[in-house]
Amino acid sequence: MRRKLIVLIDFSSYSEPLVKFALNWANELDLDLVFVHQITAIVPAMTDNESRLQIVASEKNDALTRLRLLVQKYNSGKLMPQYQVTDKPLRFYLPHLLADRADDLIMAGLKGTGILKRVFLGSTVAKIIEELDYITVAMPGKISGLIPRHMTIAVNYRYPANENALTSLIGLMLPSLVKIELISIVTSADDEAEVEAYLKKLQQRLPENITSAYHLYNGKDAFSMVKSHCVTQVDTVLVVQKGSRTLKDHLFRRFFVNELVYDGSIPLIVLPL
């Protein structure tokens, strides 16, 4: 069975670049493609149940037509995507589509988020990462729609990566990858020898037929240093690990991943637990 790429479309100005991304990825990586839109389903409070169902059904039909037209604008006809429109919260609806297959992917657009929206609304991508355990691809709207040729994997020896998910992701993208780079931030609280030993161990488990390297950076601000590294790279995607349920790991990873999501300038893949 082929892997699925579930693409979240909200009809914002970022939707067209995201559709192009998704079509390129599905075509080159041989993925089944499903486009998903969540409607707001605004219904007057005093509406009876039958009228409410009619309003929701009408909104779903309109959104489905709009979704098909958007994708067909860029689909050459080689791919046969599916289209889904729901009024349910995505955290409940998406697992139904993914059927507990851990190697399927969710793709969404990164917009960058101002401080007020962070506080009051948060980010759909951040919520999906937090609440679901699937590989999540988050792409800025201004990045080329081509498959990244360079993968940068940010790791921390204190909080090991999900190596099964990482191996699955690399295997999927291997035909297009030219180089894999492992990076880690070393702070004053870290044992640099342990950091390097962990990077070497991960590097030895990478495919032998692809160029790989690792780098250590000294500093306190992991977000700024990782971002500075990535913006110097061409055609790269950053891979990070979602935090575990332990409090210290969870808080560290959640802050780090959310900062990358809210920044919205780096192509990002988040590994599940």
WOQUI-V949079 format. One record per run of one state. SS is the DSSP state (alpha for helix, beta for strand, coil for the rest). FROM is the first residue (numbers start at 1). LEN is the number of residues. Records with the same first field share a line. If there is no record, write none. Layout:
SS = FROM-LEN  FROM-LEN
This chain:
coil = 1-3  9-6  30-2  39-10  73-9  87-3  99-6  111-4  121-3  132-3  141-9  155-1  157-2  160-3  174-5  187-5  205-6  219-3  232-4  242-5  264-4  272-2
beta = 4-5  32-7  82-5  105-6  135-6  150-5  156-1  159-1  179-8  211-8  236-6  268-4
alpha = 15-15  49-24  90-9  115-6  124-8  163-11  192-13  222-10  247-17
